[in-house]
């Protein structure tokens, strides 16, 4: 039987890399307001595990769900989508 990847994945921008082995990822999604019909941008921040401290602020990354690694951390950075522009 082929194993399927049942882990949820999200794509977002790293907004903080100040912690050790942890990055904060801002995930934005577009939601239609139920009554008004207007498209709203809803954002949420997730703490994600970054084992080698390789991701920097501004990087676009994909995170995947994993077992709880800390009180607020239950996501792991899966891959780098786009590197941040150097200032």
VEXDREN-2710 file (C-alpha; in Angstrom, 1 decimal):
% VEXDREN-2710
k/r/px/py/pz
1/UNK/0.0/0.0/0.0
2/UNK/1.4/3.4/-1.0
3/UNK/2.0/5.8/1.8
4/UNK/0.3/9.2/1.3
5/UNK/1.5/12.4/2.9
6/UNK/-1.4/13.5/5.1
7/UNK/0.4/16.4/6.7
8/UNK/-1.1/19.8/6.1
9/UNK/1.2/22.3/4.3
10/UNK/1.1/26.1/4.2
11/UNK/3.1/28.7/2.4
12/UNK/4.1/32.0/4.1
13/UNK/6.8/34.6/4.7
14/UNK/9.4/34.4/7.5
15/UNK/8.8/37.5/9.7
16/UNK/11.2/36.7/12.6
17/UNK/14.3/34.5/12.9
18/UNK/15.5/35.8/16.2
19/UNK/14.8/32.6/18.1
20/UNK/17.1/29.6/18.2
21/UNK/15.9/26.8/15.8
22/UNK/12.6/28.5/15.4
23/UNK/11.2/31.0/12.8
24/UNK/7.9/32.8/12.8
25/UNK/6.0/32.4/9.5
26/UNK/3.1/34.7/8.5
27/UNK/0.5/32.9/6.3
28/UNK/-2.0/35.0/4.5
29/UNK/-5.1/33.7/2.9
30/UNK/-8.0/35.3/1.1
31/UNK/-11.5/34.7/2.5
32/UNK/-14.9/35.9/1.1
33/UNK/-17.0/37.7/3.8
34/UNK/-20.1/35.7/4.3
35/UNK/-22.6/38.6/4.2
36/UNK/-20.9/41.4/2.3
37/UNK/-19.1/39.2/-0.3
38/UNK/-15.9/41.3/0.0
39/UNK/-12.6/39.5/-0.3
40/UNK/-10.6/39.9/2.9
41/UNK/-6.9/39.1/3.6
42/UNK/-6.7/37.0/6.8
43/UNK/-3.3/36.4/8.2
44/UNK/-2.0/34.1/11.0
45/UNK/1.5/33.6/12.4
46/UNK/2.9/30.1/13.1
47/UNK/6.1/29.1/14.9
48/UNK/8.0/26.6/12.8
49/UNK/11.0/24.4/13.5
50/UNK/14.2/25.4/11.7
51/UNK/16.9/22.9/12.8
52/UNK/19.9/24.6/11.2
53/UNK/18.9/28.2/11.6
54/UNK/19.1/28.5/7.8
55/UNK/16.0/30.6/7.0
56/UNK/16.1/34.4/7.2
57/UNK/13.5/37.2/7.5
58/UNK/11.7/37.8/4.2
59/UNK/12.2/34.2/2.9
60/UNK/9.1/32.5/1.3
61/UNK/8.8/29.0/2.8
62/UNK/6.5/26.0/2.9
63/UNK/5.8/24.6/6.4
64/UNK/4.3/21.2/7.3
65/UNK/2.4/20.0/10.3
66/UNK/4.3/17.8/12.7
67/UNK/4.1/16.6/16.3
68/UNK/4.3/19.3/19.0
69/UNK/7.9/20.3/19.5
70/UNK/7.3/23.0/22.0
71/UNK/4.3/24.8/23.7
72/UNK/3.6/26.9/20.6
73/UNK/5.5/25.0/17.9
74/UNK/3.9/22.2/15.9
75/UNK/5.1/23.0/12.4
76/UNK/8.4/22.3/10.6
77/UNK/9.9/24.2/7.7
78/UNK/9.6/21.8/4.7
79/UNK/11.4/23.8/2.0
80/UNK/12.5/27.2/0.8
81/UNK/10.3/28.5/-2.0
82/UNK/12.0/31.9/-2.6
83/UNK/15.0/33.6/-1.0
84/UNK/14.6/37.1/0.4
85/UNK/15.9/40.0/-1.7
86/UNK/19.2/41.3/-0.3
87/UNK/19.0/44.9/0.9
END
